[in-house]
Amino acid sequence: MNSWSAARCNSSRKENGMYGKILSPLRVTGWKLLCILWVGIFPFRGSFAQNSPKTDSVYVLRPSQVFDGQDLHQDWVVVVQGERITAAGPAARVSVPPGARTIALPGQTLLPGLIEGHAHLLLHPYNETSWNDQVLKEADALRVARATVHARNTLLAGFTTVRDLGSEGAEYADVGLKQAIDQGIIPGPRMLVAGKAIIATGSYGPKGFDPAFEVPQGAEAADGIDNITRVVRDQIGKGADLIKVYADYRWGPNGEAMPTFTLTELKLIVEIAGSSGRPVVAHASTPEGMRRAAEAGVETIEHGDGGTPQVFKLMARKGVALCPTLAAGDALLQYNGWRKGIDPEPARIIQKRASFKAALAAKVPLSVGGDVGVFPHGDNARELELLVAYGMPALDVLRAATSGNARIFHLDNRLGNVKEGLLADLISVAGDPTKDISALRQIRLVMKGGQLYRQP
């Protein structure tokens, strides 16, 4: 921001008081929102090595061991030049470029930046503010300002890429957030964004209002061939990297989850999105909703709480990945009074354990994502810890959260492995996460595209 812009922001502060007034949804203008972001982010600039692209730095990283996205290696070094990895392998075989800066990482494991498969950066934990109130009462400016902090916390927690699956009523603010990160305006992870999720009319959104009122839905309704076609294409045109659809939701006669779209409608969504090179992901928790989504050709199914062995066999056969979001249900039950570790496990947890076990037995591809936003951003490792607690080996969890997610999200030609030619999205942790997944809580170094955001 140039001196004229800074002066304009200072003037805006004097006219409107400090942040409480600036954030008033009735008074936020484009200039004031810019000021919020500038004033909010500027103090953090000294905490980060770079906010703007830099391509001439050369680093030699010397950890105790390297997890390359598949296996663990001792006595490896990794060379980073500009934004990419230029060498990785045994120290005796890697030549060090002259003038390189060496970063010693004793007692640490270097690994690819973790990839979060299911997040909502524009949401914050439901025990702070309910989903209904976030959608109905919080101004977009407030939500964006908060999301910039969520992005920073996510990156510093070692998650260098995020798949954000819906702005939840904040229109296309996720597209703008992604652009701000890509342009170096704010620190944050790489983002794949869905924009507004697609819902069947009447199935989603806040309930309990006079039918005469049209309340914000938190997503975009689409019904029938013509309307579905228009909505999918419109979302693509407005910056969505992928299309998210709710294949079922809690709209049954007694509030139970039931399918929403027909198989024909879901196939149309997949066909239209696919013609632009974009995947479709589906929220689905019922066997029939999951079956329709898998038959339609979606790439991932989110949640899958009620999945059966038959449905999981279908998903495995078609290569449809499951993102189980264990941490979201776990958090919601605790918000509702479950004293984890003291009280017996609720029926929902017992069912989730059984469905997850069935998915593993069927060898369904696994995407790692916790539905972050239901619980705090920056606490993303909670999902990986629960995957281990539910019976998945730590090494397999690490593979899924790095190279596995990269492959499922079509990023494996850029990310997910410690390999020559890939982008230098790297983190280091104290200890060995292949043996103790909680080592991912001990982040020591975070590098994204060759830029250091956290270092020892």
N, C-alpha and C positions, 0 to 999 in steps of 0.2 A: 504494500500500500504506500503510495507516494505521500509527500508532506501535505499536499492539498487535501487528499482523502483523510489523512489523520486529523487535520484541522477540522474538517467537516464532522468527523466523529466526535471530537472534543466538544464542538459546538452543540451537537445533538445531545451529548450527555448533560451539558449545562441547561439546555432547554427542557429536558425531560427527567432530570434526576438520575439516580443510579439504576441498577438492573431491574428492580421490582417494577418501576414505572416503564422502563424501556420494553419489558416483556409483556405489557398489557396488550391483549389481543386486539383491542380497539384502537391502539395507537401505533402499532408496528408498521412501518413503511419499509420499502426496499432498502433505503439508506440506513434505517435503524437496525434492520436485521444484519446488514453488512457490518455495522459497528459492533453488534453483539458478538459476531464471529471473530472480528479482528481483536477486540478487547479481550475476549475469552481465550483466544488461542495465543496471542502474543506473549503472555507471561511464560508459556511453556516452551518457547522456541529455544531457550538455552538448554533445555533438557534433552534435546534431540540433536544428533550430529548434522542432519540436513532435513530441510522441508522441501527443497527444490532439487530437481534431478542433477546428479553429478556423475560423470562417467569416467574420470581419470584416476580415481582412487585404486590402489592396489593393496590387498591384504593377504596375509598368510595366516590362516587359523590353525592353531595347534592344540586340539583337545586331547584328552586321554583316550577317547574313542569316538567313532563316528557311526551313527545309524544312518544308512544311506537311503532309507525308504523301503528297504527289503531286509537287510542284514546288518549285523553289528561288526565293526572292524576296529582292531587295535592298531595304534601307531600310524594313523593316517593324518595327512594334512590336507587342507583345502585352500586353494588359491582363488581369490576373487579379484577380477579386474573390471572396473566399471560396474555395470549392473549384472554381470554374469560370472558363473563359475568357469574358470579356465583350466583348472586341474583339480583332481581329487584322487588320492591313492596313498600307498605306503610312502612314508617320509623319505625313504632311501631312493625312491624312483621319481619323485616330483622335484623339478627344478624350480628354485625360487627366483622370481624376477628381481632384477636389481632395483633398489629403492623401495621395495615393498615394506609395508608396516606389518610386523608380526604381532599377533594377539595370542598370548598363551592362555590356555583354558585348562589348567590342571584340575584333575578330579571331575571333569565335566564331560558330558556327552553332547556332541554336535549332531543336529538332525535337521531335516527339512522343516521350514515353517509349517506349523499345523494348519489344517484347513477345516474351518467350521462349516458344516453342511446345512445347518438350519438355524438362522438367526433372524431377529427383527430389531434392527438398531434403533428404530423409531418407537419401540416400546420399552417400558421399564417395569420392574417387578410388580406383580399384581398385589402383593401385600403392602405396597406403597400406595398404589392407585389402581382401582379395578380397571379391567379392559374397557368396560362400558364408559367409565368416566374419562379414560384417556381418549377414546374415540369421540365422545360427545362434548367434552368440556375443555380439553387442552388445545390451545392455539397451535397451529402448525409451526409458528416461529419458536415457541417454547419447545416443541418436540424436536425441531431441528437443532436448536442450541444444545439440548440434552444429548442428542445423537452424536454430536461432535465429541463429547466426552466418552460416550460408549465406544466410538471408533478408536479413540486413543487407548482406552483401557483394554480393548480387545487385542490391539497390536502389541502392547506391552506385555500381555499375557502369553505371547508366543504364537498367536493365531494371525498369520500374515495374509490369509485369504478367507473371505466369508461369502457364503451364498445366502443372501438376504431374501426371504420368501414372503414378502408382502409388506407394504407400508402401513397397513391396518388403519386406513382412514386418512392418512397424510398424503393422499394423491400420489404424485411422482417425486416426493421429497427424497426418496432413496436414490433416484437417478441423479439428482443434484448433489447429494452427499457423495456418491461415487465420483462424480466429476471433480468435486472439491479436493478429494483425496488424490485422484490421478494428476491433478494440476499442481499438487504440492501446497495447496492453500492450508490444509489441515492434515495432521498425521492420522493414519488409519490403515486398515488392511485393504488389499485388493478386494473388489466387490463384484459379485454377480447378482443382479437385482431383478425382481419380478414385477416391480411397480405395483399395480392393484391386482390382487388375486381375483379370479373369476368365480362367481357363485350363481346358483339358480335362484331366481326371484323367490323371495319369501323364506329362504332357508337359513340365512345368516343375518348377523347384525343384532343390535340391542333390541330386547323384547320388552313388552309390558306397557307400551304407549298407546294412546288413543289412535285407532286405525286412520283417523283423519290426518294425522301428522306423518310426514315423510322424514324419518330420522336418518342420520348418516349411517351407512351400512358397514363401513370398514373394508369394503371390497366393491367389485363392480358386477352387477347382475347382467347376465346374457342368457337369452332363451331363443330357441329356434334357429334354423339354418342361417337366415339373413343376419339376425342380430349377433349371433355367435361369431360369424365371419367378420362383421364390422368391428366388434369389440377386440378380438384377437389381433386384427391388423392395426387397430388404433393403438393398442398397448405396445406393439412392436415399434410402430412409428414414433412413439413417445419415449423410447429408450429402454424397454424391457429386454433383458438378456435371455430370459426364459419366461414361460407361461406357467402360472400356478392355477390349478383348478381344485375346487372342493368337490370331490366325487361322492361324498356323503357328509351329513351333518346332523346335529341334534334337532330334527324338525318332525319327528314322528308324532303320532297322536298323543303320546304321553311324554314327549320330550326326548325320546330315545333316538339314537343315531340311525338314520336311514339313508339309502342312496338318493342322490339329487339328479344328476344328469343321466340320460339314457346312454347306452353303449354307442348308439349312432352319433349322439351329440359329442361324446368324448372322442370318438374317432375323428370327427370333423375338426375339433380343436387341435388334435395331434397333427392332422394333415396340414392344416393352415400354418401352424407354427413351424412344422418341419420343412415346409416349402421355403421358409426364410432361413433355414439352418438353425432354428431354435428348438430346444427340448421342451417337453411338458412334464411338470411334476404334479402329483396329486396328493392332496390331503385325503386320507381314507383310513377308517378304523373298523369298518364292518366287513365281513367276508364278501358280501355282494358288491359293496363299493370298491373293494380292493380287486375283486375279480374283473369288474368292468374296466377299471383303470388299467390293469395289466393287459387285458385283451385289446384295449384301445391303443396300446403302444407307448404309454408314458414311460419315462426313464427312471423315476424314483417314486416310491410311495412313502409318504410321511406318516409316522405314528404306527399304523398297523396293529393297534392294540388287540383287536379281535381276530387276528389272522389265524387261519386253520392250517393244518399240514397240507391239505389239498390246495389251498390258495398259495402257500409258499412254494409248493412244487411247481405250480403254474408260473410264478414269478421267476424261479430259478431257470425254468425251461426257456422263458422269454428274455432272460437277462435283465429283469427289472429289479433294481436295487431297493432295499428297505432302509429307511432312516428312522430308527425306532424312538428317538427322542425320549429316552428313559428319564432324563433329569427333569423334564417338564412335569410329568405326572407326579414324580417324587416330590417336587417342590410344591405343587398345588395341594397335595394331600397334607403336607406339613403346614401350609398356610391355613388349611381348614381344621387344624387341631391335632393331626397325627403326631405323636411324640416318637420320632424315629429312634429305634434302639431301646425304647421303653415299652411302647404299646405293641401288640401283635400287628403283623403286616395286614393292611387293608386288603379286601378282596381284589381291588383294582391292581395292586402290586403283585399279588399272587397270580392273577391272570396275565399280567405283563411278563412275569418271569416265564410262564408256560409258553406264551406265544413267541417270546424271544428264543427260547430253547428250541422250539419247533422250526424257527427260521434258520438257526444255526444248523440244525440237523438236515434241513433241506438244501443247505449250501446256497442260500440266497445271497447275492452280492450285498455287502453292507456299506452304507454311507453313514459317516459319523457326524451327528449334529444334535444339539440338545434342545432346540427351540429357545435359544437364549433371548432374553427379554422377558420371558416368564420369570426367570431368575436373573441375577445381575450379570451384565456384560463384564468380561474380565474373569469371570468364574467358569469359563467355558470348559475347563478341564474336568468339571464335575461329571460331564457325560462320559468321558473316557474312564474315569474311576468307576462309575456305575457299570459300564460294559464289562469291566474286569470282575466286579462284584457279582454280576449276573452270569459269569461263567466263561467269558471270552479271554483267552490268554493275552497277557500284556503285549507281547510281540505282535500278535495279530491286530490288536487295537491300534498300535502305532502304525502298522502298515496301512490299515484302513484310513486313519486320519491324515496320512501323508500321500503316498503314492496311490492308494486306493481311491480316495476322494478325487485326486487329480485325474485319474483315469475316468471315473464315472462322470465327472464334470467337464471332460474334454479339455483338460489343462495339462495333460501329461507331457506335451511337447514343450512345456514352459516351466512346469512346477512339479513338486512332489517327490523329487529325488535329489540326492547330492551327486551330481553328475556333470561332467564337462559340457558346456554349452547351454545349460539351463539357467534360468534367472537365479540370482543369489538371494533367495529367500531362505534364511538360515537362522536357527536359534540354538542356544546351548543351555543345558540345565545341569545343576549339581546332582551327581549321582547317575544311576543307570535306570532309565525308565522302562527298559525291556524286562527288568526284574521287579521294579517297584514303580507302578504308574504314577504314584503321587510325586515322583521326582519332577514331573511336569509343573509342579507348583513352584519349583526353585529355578525360575528363569534368571539367567545371568547375561545372556547376549541375545539381542534381536536385531536382525539385519533384513531389510527388504529391498530388493533390487540393488544390492551393493551398498546401501545407505545404512549406517548404524543408528538405531533408535534407542538401544540400551546396550551398555557394555560394562564389563567388569571394572 
